[in-house]
Amino acid sequence: MKYCRMLKFYDTPDYNYLIGLMKNAMKMEDQVNDNIFDWNTLGALSEKEREIRKLKAAKESLDKKFAYLKSNEKPKADKDKEVK
């Protein structure tokens, strides 16, 4: 990002340098460049697949909210314990 931010409007980026950065990042993350991108495949998804993705995203969002609420809950007293 530092490299990109220091470019002026009319500067030509060093594309080989940028490609190298991406290749190194992918190698470090054990990723393979299969040339399949989201913007190429999302239009090819069936209506059912799109609905499944929406539901999964909604579930993840709710799971995060529930985990947050649960972490902020006060501990409940056990009814089995005697209070003196």
Number of C-alpha atoms within 10 A of each C-alpha: 5 6 10 10 7 9 11 9 6 6 8 8 12 10 9 9 11 13 11 11 12 12 15 13 12 13 12 9 9 8 11 9 9 6 7 8 9 8 8 10 9 11 10 10 11 10 10 9 12 14 12 12 12 12 12 12 12 12 12 12 11 12 12 12 12 12 11 11 10 11 10 9 9 7 8 6 8 8 7 6 7 6 7 3
